[in-house]
Amino acid sequence: MPRSTGSTPKTWHEPLRRLPRDGLRGLARLRRQDKDLFTRTRQAITHLASQPYPDNAIAWGATGVYLLHLGSIRILYEVDDGAGTIYIINVAVIS
C-alpha cells in the first residue's frame, strides 16, 4: 500500500485496542520481564496511530502488512486505510 502523502491528516484508531490475544499476552510477558523495553514498545505502537507508515517499516508486498524494526523490537502490523485502523499482528523481542 502506498504511503499517504495527502495534505489532510487521517485519524487512526488506537492500535493497542486492536491487539490480538496472543499479542496482549506477549506484551504482558514483556512488561513483567523488562519494563523499559515494554514502555518503548508501547510508545512505538501508539506512535503508529499518528504515523502508520514510518520510514523504518518494511512492507510485505502489497498486502498492507508491515514489519517495524526498532532496535530489538519487531512489530508486525496491518494497515486498513479504508477503516483508518491499524491491526497489530505480533510483537517480538529479538535477543
Buried (B, 14 or more C-beta within 10 A) or exposed (E): BEEEEEEEEEEBBEBBEBBEEEBEEBBEEBBEEBEEBBEBBBEBBEBBBEEBBBEEBEBEEEEBBBBBEBEEBBBBBBBBBEEEBBBBBBBBBEE
